[in-house]
Amino acid sequence: MEFEPKWIAWETTRRCNLGCVHCRSSSDLEVHGHPDFSFDQAAGIMDNIASYASPVLVLSGGEPLLRSDIFDIARYGTEKGLRMCLATNGTLVTEQTCKEIIRSDIKMVSLSLDGAKAETHDNFRNQPGAFDGAMQAINLFKQHDIPFLVNSSFTVRNKDEIPAIFELVKKLGATAWYMFMIVPTGRGEDVMDELIPEKLYDEILEWHYEVEKQENEILMRPTCAPHYYRIVRQKAKEEGSSFKRRNLKFSTGGSKGCLAGQLICLIDVDGEVLPCSYFPKSAGNINQTPFKEIWETSELFLSLRDFKSYKDNCGRCEYVNVCGGCRARSYAMTGDYLAQEPFCSHIPVRLKKK
């Protein structure tokens, strides 16, 4: 496996107009101590990245549309040869927003639906009207032929709506649907007792497998659930099939589970380079160290790429190269990012033989 940066999430602001129960950075509308960086600083970061690689760069937050210069940033990135995308909660999208998305050549927009009905989504997002705002944004994207994908995050409070959300997203005409299994970081620590329990994890992922196997209209991808890649191989072997998963042009591909610090990373508002959006441990600061140096030499990233250093069942597992366990979840729940995936029920073959 070649370790090159293919997809970077960039926290352009910690400010947000919602207060979602699972927010990794506990964003708020007024954030003190972490001011947004300037456009000139943003340009410097993009120059830094573009001198080394040409990844997908997702303008995220917080809510990036709270920045008045977000489309100036997007245009600059496009001019530098970066593939720019936008992650929004949808509630601030207007006709003008759509025109700016097109003008700045943003390739894909992602937004979230965490319920098949307003009551569920608004409860998850802690904001009445959030569902209607997201639906209005989707209608505007469709009117302007802007491709969009939908992320859906799940805990026990909304897990029963998984099939209905999928059907809704497909009906709405999304390019892709990403099913997120919550990692308890940031505000997500407050819903620790709502995490999908281990006994249901494989059941949900097996449902995803059966649906995806027959799905031709929309790309599907479970996220923060790396053991899905074990299940895909197990099921295909049992069925004597060669189920091949489709890829989205602006994704990292569909061949491996946890990609933190391997093909993806997050750059936060302060310039800290983290393995992924849910892994609050820095590999270095891009304002102080060239991105190339951080990516290629940081001790944190190198350890994440050394699969032999993974511990317990993950380290012994025959699927470690395609799954790897969620390193962020291991870190959040055990304090050790090399520990075994907390919510995986698979027993490695070598242990079964003993």
CORQUI-V269048 format. One record per helix or strand. SS is the DSSP state (@ for helix, = for strand). FROM is the first residue (numbers start at 1). TO is the last residue. Records with the same first field share a line. If there is no record, write none. Layout:
SS=FROM-TO, FROM-TO
//
This chain:
==7-11, 15-15, 28-28, 56-60, 83-87, 108-112, 148-154, 176-181, 219-223, 260-260, 264-267, 272-274, 282-285
@=39-50, 64-66, 70-79, 95-103, 118-125, 130-143, 159-172, 186-194, 198-214, 228-239, 291-297, 299-304, 307-309, 312-316, 327-334, 349-352
//
